[in-house]
Amino acid sequence: MAHTADTEESDLKKRVAELSDLVWNQGDLSAADTYLSPDFVGHYPGVPDLRGTAAYKRMAAELRRALPDLAHRQLTLIQEDDRVVMRAEITGTQRGELMGVPPTGLPVRRSETTMLRFEGDRIAEVWHQADEIGTFEQLGLTPPDGAGPLGQIAHTFKLMARFAVLQAKAGRADKASRARNAAQGGHTA
C-alpha cells in the first residue's frame, strides 16, 4: 500500500501514542523492542545518553518502580518529516526512589516534552525535557517561596532530617519484605 504524507504522519504519531500507552500506562516494557530501533539513543538531562532498548527499558522500569500508579497522558502530538514532538503529563504517587529521593508517598504531576526521531517506523532517537524543579517542589525539596537565607538553611536541615526518616522507613520496609519472602521459602535479593 502506498503511503501518502498524511498517512505516514498519522502512522508515526500513532506509533508514539501506542508506545507511550504500552510502556507508561500498561507497564509493557517489551513494547520497546517493537517500537524502538535496536541502536536507539535517548538524551535525558542529567544522565548519560541511553543507548539501546535495554537501557530504555531499565529507565522505564526505574520510573515505574518510583511511581507504581503512574499514568501518562498525551496532550499534544505534532509531526514534521521524521520527527514527532509530544507534550505530555505524568501523574503518580512516589512509592519508590525518584531522582535520588527516598519514597515520600506524595503525589507527583509532571509536564514533559519529548522529540522523537524515526528511522522508518522505529524510534531511533529521543530528546526529553521534564519539569524536574516542579517535581522537586511537589516532593517538598525546595525552600518555600520567599524564604530568606535563614529560612533556606532551616529548610535544608528539615530536609536532611526528613530524608533520614524516609531512608530508615524504606530500609525497614525492605527488611520486612525480605523476611516475609524468606519465610515463604523464597530467595532474598
N, C-alpha and C positions, 0 to 999 in steps of 0.2 A: 504494500500500500504506500503510495507516495504521500509524503508529509508536507503540508503547507506550513508557512511560517506560523500561522495561528495554531495549528495542531501541535507543532513542535513546542511552541511556547506553553500551551496548556499542559502538554505532556511533562515538561521539565518542572513546572510549578506543581503539578500533581505528584511527581516523584518526591519533591521536597516535603509536601504535605504528608504523603504516605510514610516516609522515613521518620519524620517528626512524631507522627502519631504512634507508629510501631515502637520506636525506641523510648520516647519520653512518656507517653501515656500508657502504653501496654507493657513496657519493660522487655520487649523482644529485642535483645541486643544482637541476635543473629541477623536481624534485618540489615545491619551494616555490611554484611558480606554480599548482599544483593544490590544495595544502593550505592556503596562507595567503591571507588577504584581501588585495586589492590595496593597501589602506591599512593594512596590518599595522604594529603598533608593538611593538618589543621593548625591554624595560627590563633592562639588564645593568649590574651595578655598575661604576663607574669609567669608563664611556664614555657619550657622548651617546646618547639613545634611537635605536634603529634604526628607520627609517621606510621602509616598502615592502619588497617581496620582493627587490628588487635589493640593498638593504642587508643583508638576512638572508643572501643568497647570498654576498656578499663576506665577511661574518663567518665563515660556514661554510667557505669556501674557504681563508681565512687559518688557521683551526684545523686543517684537513685538511693544509695545507702544513707546519704545525709538527709535526703528528703523522700522517705519511702512513699508518701502520699502525693508525690509530685504530679502536677497537672500542667500540661504545656498547651498554650492557646496561641494559634497563629492569628495575628491581627492584620498583617499585610503581606502579600507576595507580589513582587514586581520582577519582571524579566526583561533583560536586554541581551540579545545574542545568546552566548553560552553561560550567562550568569543570572542567578536568581537572588534577589535580596528579600530576606524575611524579617519582618518586625514581629516579635512575639513576646509573650509574658509567661513566666512560670510562677507557680504558687506551690507551697508545700509547708510542712511542719518540720523543723530541724530536729531530727531524732538521732543523727549521727554527725561525725566530724564534718564541718563545712569550712573550707578555706583555713584550716588550722584551728577552728573554733570548736571546742567540745560541744556535745549536744545541749541545747537550751530548752527544747520543747516549744520554742516560739515560732509563730507563723512567718513566712517569708513570701514576698511578692516582688518579682524582679523583672524588669523590662530588658529585652535583648534585641540586638540587631546582628544578623548574620548574612554575609555574602557568600554564595556557593558557586563555584565554577565547575561546569560539567565538561567531561570528555565523552562524547556520545551520550549514552543515557545514564552514566555513572558520575557521581560527585567526585571530582579529583582534588579539589582544594576548598578550604573554608577559612574565612576571616570572621572572627567573632568578637563582639563587644557586648558587655553587660553592665548594668548599673551596680557595680560592686559596692560603691560608697553607700547607696541606698540599702543594700543588703546589710552592711555593717551597722547602719543606723537602726534598722529593724531588730538587729540582734543585741542592741544596746552597747555597741563597741565604740561609738563616737561620743565625745562630750556633748552635753545638751547645748542648744543654741544659746549664745550669749554668755557661755561660761568663760570667765576671765582666767588668767594664769593659775590662780589658786584652785578655781573650780576644775580646771583641766587636770591639775595634779591630783586632786581628790578623786576625780573620775578614774584616773589611772590606777590609784590604789584600790578603789572599789572593784574595778575590773579585774585586777590581779587576784583579789580575794575570791571574786565570783568564779574565775577560771579554776582556781584551786578546788573549790567546792564541786564544780561541774566535772573536773577530771577525776576527783575522788569518787563521785557518784557513778561516773561511767566505768571506772575500774571495778567498783563493787558489782555493778550490773553484769560486767563481762565475767567476773569471777563466779557469780551465781549461775550464769548461763553455762559456763564450763562444768561446774559441779553438777548441774541438772543433766547435762549431756553425758557425763561420766557415769552418773547413777543409772542412766537409762541404757548403759552399755555402749554408748557412742565414743568416738575418739575426740580428744581435745586438740585444738589448733595450737 
